[in-house]
């Protein structure tokens, strides 16, 4: 398990029930994942939020992120 988040990557996922996007940060093995609490109308906004989330994780913590 990577705890320094250097081997993590970002992505987005679409919630078909709500029609909104979430940003995600996930480890290389797909065993750990953080998802933005906020929902976004556009995929691009979710991608930016995912990058921000990973930056926060790498800096020492991310408030507002949900573990998988």
C-alpha positions in Angstrom: 0.0 0.0 0.0 1.4 3.4 -1.0 1.0 6.0 1.7 3.0 8.8 0.1 0.6 8.9 -2.9 3.5 9.2 -5.4 2.3 6.1 -7.3 -1.3 7.2 -7.3 -3.1 8.6 -10.4 -6.3 10.6 -11.0 -9.4 10.0 -12.9 -13.1 10.7 -13.1 -16.2 8.6 -12.7 -19.8 9.2 -13.9 -22.7 8.6 -11.6 -25.6 7.5 -13.8 -28.1 7.9 -11.1 -27.4 11.6 -10.6 -25.9 12.5 -14.0 -22.9 14.1 -12.3 -19.1 13.5 -12.3 -16.8 12.8 -9.4 -13.0 13.2 -9.3 -11.0 10.2 -8.0 -7.4 9.5 -6.9 -6.4 5.8 -6.9 -3.4 3.8 -6.1 -1.7 1.9 -9.0 -3.1 -1.4 -7.9 -6.7 -0.1 -7.6 -6.9 -1.2 -3.9 -7.2 2.3 -2.4 -9.3 5.1 -3.7 -10.4 8.6 -2.7 -13.3 10.3 -4.3 -14.3 13.9 -4.2 -17.4 14.7 -2.1 -18.4 17.4 -4.6 -20.3 16.4 -7.7 -19.6 18.2 -11.0 -21.7 18.9 -14.1 -18.8 18.5 -16.4 -16.1 15.8 -16.8 -13.4 18.6 -17.0 -14.4 20.1 -13.7 -14.2 16.7 -12.1 -10.8 16.1 -13.6 -9.5 19.3 -12.1 -10.9 18.4 -8.8 -9.2 15.0 -8.9 -5.9 16.7 -9.6 -6.5 19.0 -6.6 -7.4 16.0 -4.5 -4.2 14.2 -5.3 -2.2 17.3 -4.6 -3.8 17.6 -1.2 -3.2 14.0 -0.4 0.5 14.3 -1.4 0.8 17.4 0.8 -0.4 15.6 3.9 -4.2 15.2 3.8 -7.4 15.8 2.0 -10.4 17.0 3.7 -13.7 16.2 2.0 -12.5 13.0 0.4 -14.2 9.6 0.9 -12.3 6.3 1.1 -13.4 3.4 -0.9 
